[in-house]
Amino acid sequence: MPGLWAMLGPAFVWAAIAQGSGELIWWPYFSAKYGLAFVGLLLPASMIQFFVNREVSRYTAITGKGIWSGFLSLGKYFTYPLFLLCFINFLWLGGYASAGGTALFELTSFPAGFTDRGGTLFWSYVLIIGFSGIFLFSKIIYKSLENFMKIVSAVTIFGLIFSSLQPQVRVTAGEFFKSFFNPTSVRWPNTWETSDSSHLVTAIAFAGMGGFLNLLYSYWMKDKGVGMAKYTAKIKGLLVKDKNLIVDGEKDLVFADNKQNKIRWNKWLTFLNFDSFLAVTINAITAGLTTLLAYAILFPQGIFPTGWKITVVQAQFFESSLGYWGRILFLLVASAFMIDTWVGLVDGVARQFADFVVKVKSFGKSFRFWYYLWLLFLILTSLVTITFAQPGVLITIVGVISIFAFVFYIPALWYLNYIKLPKIYPKFIKPKKWESVTLWGTWLFYTLVAIGYLVIVF
């Protein structure tokens, strides 16, 4: 297998997409509005997604297939309702693009005379149409996404670290991190508004990717060529000729039970764990820094991200240390944050949907055909749904569904990797018992959050 560092990539895609909701919007929102009340939830909510990512990527490395192929093998009565929930969940992706539009309208004040809503929608359409070009001209779409995400992640992390070193932030850092590293510090604020219940659930889900979004990891690992996915076709840009018209996944990929393959699998397993850990760690760092900045800068002023300016007030993160040009830089970074989230999600969701359709009924069409058909559907859907509500509302819909998605599909992940696959593949691929405990612990965490949400709301 290639070297560990050469293979790194899915972690950056995962972390960069996660930055577009939890880090930039919801955790700063709660820190700016309620201070340190919920900060202790952030680190466990971030790191616990490691256990989900590990199982999602494990399935793809063993079989070379996308995770929906695995779910479909469990029967239609489970998978069809799950896919319907997934389909409804991803109808609202436009909220990420419109959140980026709020930053660009604030930056440019163009078109002149437009309301916040009108200006946001204008720039949302520009972003959606402009960045859709990635899907047309990329030789290998995944590689283009990975490179774009790495740049956004690097600029963001360095900018946040620099801003966190300013005196105004340093004086609050000790108090902040005392709560950040202490989950028992969580308390229900006296000023709590019930309307924030959905936002809190969204923040917990999007401390990483969240629900059905975590399943995208399978498809990036697939195009990265991890494990048996090395032998599967990769999606090329629409304007790039592709002679591979075979329906992806027609043949099962198997490997022999021998010492050499066991050594190879252990190396791949090391990579899967490292990449998953890197993803959640980058995510936890950026989320922690944005939440710290919100507590130090926005909380004393009583302002927080909301409405058609959901990515605007955070510009003070850079402005307080770099002045006017810092504000300009942050608004540019914020728009990149959000549109890279939209681009990554549209790509990953189109892969999920294509995988499902090909396995159910391909009508003789290739995976690439269905990928581009779903891609067009998601782009058009985004252009329509951004007019329905403010960005935060659309993102919250995805967040609430995501918590319940974890509850439904984590047991299926366990059955696939711990029961079904070990009966088909060599015994050395079977996970350890302690790994089973961590996965069920993750399921219990999200189940309790889901139950808590229902109790508060209803």
C-alpha positions in Angstrom: 0.0 0.0 0.0 1.1 3.6 -0.4 2.8 5.4 2.5 0.6 6.8 5.3 1.2 10.4 4.5 0.6 9.9 0.8 -2.8 8.5 1.5 -4.0 11.3 3.8 -6.8 13.3 2.2 -10.3 12.1 3.2 -9.6 13.5 6.7 -9.2 17.0 5.3 -12.3 16.8 3.1 -14.3 15.6 6.1 -12.9 18.3 8.5 -13.3 21.1 5.9 -16.9 20.2 5.3 -17.6 19.9 9.0 -16.2 23.4 9.5 -19.0 24.9 7.5 -21.7 24.4 10.2 -20.7 23.4 13.6 -17.5 25.4 13.8 -18.5 28.6 12.1 -22.1 28.8 13.1 -23.6 26.8 15.9 -20.9 26.4 18.5 -20.0 30.1 18.2 -23.7 30.8 18.4 -24.1 29.0 21.8 -20.9 30.4 23.2 -21.8 34.0 22.2 -25.4 33.6 23.5 -25.0 31.4 26.6 -21.3 31.8 27.5 -19.7 28.6 28.8 -22.9 26.7 29.5 -22.5 24.1 26.8 -18.8 24.4 26.0 -18.1 21.1 27.8 -20.2 19.2 25.3 -18.0 20.3 22.3 -15.0 18.0 22.7 -16.9 14.8 23.4 -19.4 15.5 20.6 -16.4 16.1 18.2 -14.3 13.1 19.1 -17.1 10.5 19.4 -17.6 10.7 15.7 -14.3 8.9 15.3 -16.1 5.6 16.1 -18.7 6.2 13.3 -16.1 7.2 10.7 -13.9 4.2 11.6 -16.8 1.7 10.9 -17.9 3.5 7.7 -14.4 3.5 6.2 -13.8 -0.1 7.4 -16.7 -1.4 5.4 -15.4 0.3 2.2 -11.8 -0.8 2.7 -12.9 -4.4 3.1 -15.4 -4.6 0.3 -14.4 -1.8 -2.1 -18.0 -0.7 -2.0 -20.0 2.3 -0.8 -21.8 2.0 2.5 -25.3 2.0 0.9 -24.3 -1.3 -0.8 -23.9 -2.7 2.7 -27.2 -1.3 3.9 -29.0 -2.7 0.9 -27.6 -6.2 1.7 -29.6 -6.0 5.0 -32.9 -5.9 3.3 -35.3 -3.4 1.7 -37.6 -3.1 4.7 -34.7 -1.5 6.6 -32.9 0.3 3.8 -35.7 1.9 1.8 -37.2 3.8 4.8 -33.6 4.8 5.8 -32.9 6.1 2.3 -36.2 8.0 2.2 -35.1 9.8 5.4 -31.7 10.4 3.8 -33.3 11.8 0.7 -35.5 14.3 2.7 -32.4 15.2 4.8 -30.4 16.4 1.8 -33.1 18.4 0.1 -31.9 21.4 2.2 -28.2 21.6 1.2 -28.7 25.0 -0.3 -28.6 26.5 3.3 -24.8 26.1 3.2 -24.4 28.0 0.0 -26.8 30.8 1.2 -24.8 31.1 4.4 -21.8 31.8 2.3 -23.8 34.3 0.4 -24.4 36.3 3.6 -20.7 36.8 4.0 -20.1 37.9 0.4 -23.0 40.4 0.4 -21.7 41.9 3.7 -18.2 42.1 2.1 -19.3 43.7 -1.2 -22.6 45.4 -0.5 -23.4 44.4 -4.1 -25.9 44.6 -5.7 -26.5 48.0 -4.3 -29.9 48.6 -2.9 -30.7 44.9 -2.2 -32.0 43.8 1.1 -30.0 41.3 3.2 -32.1 38.5 1.8 -31.9 39.7 -1.8 -28.1 40.2 -1.6 -27.6 36.8 0.0 -29.7 35.0 -2.6 -27.8 36.8 -5.4 -24.4 35.7 -4.1 -25.7 32.2 -3.3 -26.7 31.7 -7.0 -23.2 33.0 -8.0 -21.5 30.6 -5.7 -23.6 27.6 -6.6 -23.4 28.1 -10.4 -19.7 29.1 -10.2 -18.4 26.2 -8.1 -20.5 23.7 -10.0 -17.7 24.0 -12.6 -15.6 21.7 -10.4 -17.9 18.8 -11.5 -17.4 19.7 -15.2 -13.7 20.2 -15.6 -12.0 18.1 -13.0 -10.1 15.1 -14.3 -10.8 13.2 -11.1 -13.4 15.0 -9.1 -12.3 13.7 -5.7 -8.7 15.0 -6.2 -10.0 18.5 -7.0 -12.2 18.5 -3.9 -9.3 17.3 -1.7 -6.9 20.0 -2.8 -9.5 22.7 -2.4 -10.4 21.5 1.1 -6.7 21.4 2.2 -6.2 25.0 1.3 -9.4 26.2 3.1 -8.5 24.2 6.2 -4.9 25.5 6.3 -5.9 29.2 5.9 -8.7 28.8 8.5 -6.6 27.1 11.1 -3.7 29.6 10.9 -6.1 32.5 10.9 -7.9 31.3 14.0 -4.7 30.5 15.9 -3.4 34.0 15.1 -6.6 35.6 16.3 -6.6 33.5 19.4 -3.3 35.0 20.5 -4.6 38.5 20.9 -4.8 39.9 24.5 -8.6 40.1 24.5 -8.8 36.4 23.9 -5.9 35.2 26.0 -7.3 36.6 29.2 -10.4 34.4 28.8 -8.6 31.3 27.5 -8.0 29.8 30.9 -11.6 30.0 32.0 -12.8 28.8 28.6 -10.5 25.7 28.4 -11.4 24.8 32.0 -14.9 24.2 30.7 -13.8 22.9 27.3 -12.0 19.9 28.8 -14.6 19.2 31.5 -17.9 17.7 30.3 -19.3 18.0 33.8 -19.2 21.8 33.5 -22.3 21.7 31.2 -25.3 23.5 32.8 -28.7 24.6 31.7 -28.6 28.5 31.5 -31.3 30.5 33.2 -31.8 32.5 30.0 -32.5 29.3 27.9 -34.9 29.7 25.1 -36.8 26.6 24.0 -36.6 27.7 20.4 -32.8 26.9 20.6 -33.4 23.2 21.2 -33.2 22.3 17.5 -30.0 24.5 17.3 -28.4 22.6 20.2 -29.2 19.2 18.6 -27.7 20.6 15.4 -24.6 21.8 17.2 -24.1 18.3 18.7 -24.6 16.5 15.4 -22.4 19.0 13.5 -19.6 19.0 16.1 -18.4 16.8 13.2 -20.2 15.9 10.0 -23.5 14.6 11.5 -25.8 11.7 10.6 -26.0 10.9 7.0 -23.1 13.2 6.3 -20.7 10.8 8.0 -21.6 8.2 5.4 -19.9 10.4 2.8 -16.6 9.3 4.3 -17.2 5.9 2.6 -17.3 7.4 -0.9 -14.2 9.6 -0.4 -12.3 6.6 0.9 -13.6 4.7 -2.2 -12.3 7.3 -4.7 -9.0 7.6 -2.7 -8.5 3.9 -3.4 -8.4 2.6 0.2 -8.1 -1.2 0.6 -10.1 -3.1 -2.0 -11.5 0.2 -3.4 -8.2 0.4 -5.2 -9.8 -1.8 -7.8 -13.0 0.2 -8.4 -13.6 3.0 -10.9 -13.2 6.7 -10.0 -15.6 9.5 -11.0 -14.2 11.8 -13.7 -15.4 15.3 -14.7 -18.4 15.5 -16.9 -16.3 17.0 -19.8 -13.6 14.3 -19.4 -14.1 11.2 -21.6 -14.6 8.0 -19.6 -14.6 4.7 -21.4 -15.6 2.8 -18.2 -19.4 2.4 -18.6 -19.6 -0.7 -16.4 -22.1 -0.6 -13.6 -20.0 0.0 -10.5 -20.0 -2.9 -8.0 -21.3 -5.7 -10.2 -18.6 -8.1 -9.0 -17.8 -8.8 -5.3 -14.1 -8.2 -4.5 -12.5 -10.8 -2.3 -9.1 -11.6 -1.0 -7.4 -14.7 0.4 -6.9 -15.6 4.0 -3.1 -15.5 4.2 -0.3 -13.9 6.1 0.6 -11.4 3.4 -3.0 -10.1 3.2 -3.2 -9.9 7.0 -0.1 -7.7 7.1 -1.6 -5.5 4.4 -5.0 -5.3 6.2 -3.3 -4.2 9.4 -1.5 -1.4 7.6 -4.8 -0.3 6.0 -6.4 -0.4 9.5 -3.7 1.8 10.8 -4.4 4.3 8.1 -8.2 4.2 8.6 -7.7 4.9 12.3 -5.2 7.6 11.8 -7.2 9.4 9.0 -10.4 9.2 11.1 -8.6 10.5 14.2 -7.0 13.3 12.2 -10.4 14.3 10.8 -12.1 14.7 14.2 -9.0 16.3 15.7 -8.8 19.0 13.1 -12.5 19.5 13.6 -12.2 19.7 17.4 -9.4 22.3 17.1 -11.2 24.6 14.7 -14.5 24.3 16.6 -12.7 25.0 19.9 -11.0 28.1 18.5 -14.1 29.6 16.9 -16.1 28.9 20.1 -13.3 30.5 22.2 -13.3 33.6 19.9 -17.1 33.9 20.2 -16.9 33.7 24.0 -14.1 36.3 24.2 -15.3 38.7 21.5 -19.1 38.3 20.9 -20.4 37.2 24.3 -19.4 40.4 26.1 -21.3 42.4 23.4 -24.4 40.2 23.5 -24.3 39.5 19.7 -24.5 36.1 18.0 -24.8 34.8 14.4 -28.4 34.6 13.2 -30.7 35.3 10.3 -29.4 36.6 7.0 -26.1 37.6 8.8 -25.4 34.1 10.1 -21.7 34.2 9.0 -21.2 38.0 9.4 -20.8 38.8 13.0 -18.0 36.3 13.3 -15.9 38.7 11.2 -14.9 40.3 14.5 -12.7 37.2 15.1 -10.2 38.5 12.6 -11.1 42.2 12.7 -10.2 42.6 16.4 -6.6 41.5 15.7 -6.1 42.6 12.0 -8.4 45.5 11.7 -10.3 46.3 8.5 -8.4 43.9 6.4 -8.9 41.2 9.0 -12.6 41.6 8.5 -12.3 41.4 4.7 -10.2 38.2 5.1 -12.6 36.6 7.4 -15.6 37.2 5.2 -13.7 35.7 2.3 -12.7 32.7 4.4 -16.3 32.3 5.7 -17.7 32.3 2.2 -15.1 29.7 1.2 -16.0 27.7 4.4 -19.6 27.5 3.4 -19.3 26.9 -0.3 -16.7 24.2 0.2 -19.2 22.6 2.5 -21.9 22.8 -0.1 -19.6 21.5 -2.9 -18.4 18.6 -0.8 -21.9 17.7 0.3 -23.4 17.8 -3.2 -20.6 15.6 -4.5 -20.8 13.1 -1.6 -24.6 13.0 -1.6 -24.7 12.4 -5.4 -22.4 9.5 -4.8 -24.6 8.1 -2.0 -27.8 8.4 -4.1 -26.1 6.9 -7.2 -24.8 4.0 -5.2 -28.3 3.3 -4.0 -30.0 3.5 -7.4 -27.3 1.4 -9.1 -27.7 -1.4 -6.6 -31.6 -1.3 -6.7 -32.2 -0.7 -10.4 -29.5 0.8 -12.7 -31.5 0.5 -16.0 -28.3 -0.4 -17.7 -26.7 2.9 -16.8 -23.3 3.4 -15.2 -22.5 4.7 -11.8 -21.1 7.9 -13.4 -24.4 8.5 -15.3 -26.5 8.3 -12.0 -23.9 10.4 -10.2 -24.3 13.3 -12.6 -28.1 12.9 -12.8 -28.3 13.2 -9.0 -25.7 16.0 -9.0 -27.9 18.0 -11.4 -30.9 17.3 -9.2 -29.1 18.5 -6.0 -27.8 21.7 -7.7 -31.3 22.6 -9.0 -32.8 21.7 -5.6 -30.3 24.0 -3.9 -31.2 26.9 -6.2 -34.9 26.5 -5.2 -34.7 25.7 -1.5 -32.5 28.7 -0.6 -35.5 30.9 -1.3 -37.7 29.0 1.3 -36.0 30.1 4.5 -33.0 31.7 6.2 -29.8 29.7 6.0 -29.9 28.7 9.7 -33.3 27.2 9.3 -32.3 25.0 6.4 -29.1 23.8 8.2 -31.1 23.1 11.3 -33.5 20.8 9.5 -30.4 18.7 8.4 -29.0 18.8 11.9 -32.1 17.5 13.6 -32.6 14.7 11.1 -28.9 13.8 11.5 -29.2 12.9 15.2 -32.0 10.5 14.5 -30.0 9.1 11.5 -27.2 8.0 13.9 -29.7 6.2 16.0 -31.1 4.3 13.0 -27.9 3.3 11.1 -25.2 2.7 13.8 -26.7 -0.7 14.7 -26.6 -1.6 10.9 -22.9 -0.6 10.8 -22.3 -2.9 13.7 -24.1 -5.8 12.1 -22.2 -5.4 8.8 -18.7 -5.1 10.2 -19.0 -7.3 13.3 -21.4 -10.1 12.1 -21.9 -10.2 8.3 -18.5 -9.4 6.8 -16.5 -11.8 9.1 -18.6 -14.7 7.8 -17.5 -13.8 4.2 -14.0 -12.5 4.5 -10.9 -13.7 6.3 -11.2 -13.8 10.1 -8.5 -11.2 10.6 -10.8 -8.4 9.4 -13.1 -8.9 12.4 -12.9 -5.9 14.8 -12.0 -6.4 18.5 -14.7 -6.7 21.2 -13.7 -3.4 22.7 -14.4 -1.7 19.4 -17.9 -3.1 19.5 -18.3 -1.5 23.0 -17.2 1.9 21.7 -19.6 1.8 18.8 -22.5 0.9 21.0 -21.5 3.6 23.4 -21.6 6.1 20.5 -25.1 4.9 19.6 -26.2 5.3 23.2 -24.9 8.9 23.3 -26.9 9.9 20.2 -30.0 8.0 21.3 -30.0 9.9 24.6 -29.6 13.2 22.8 -32.5 12.3 20.5 -34.7 11.3 23.4 -33.8 14.5 25.2 -34.7 16.6 22.2 -38.1 14.9 21.9 -38.8 15.5 25.6 -37.9 19.2 25.5 -39.7 19.9 22.3 -42.9 17.9 22.9 
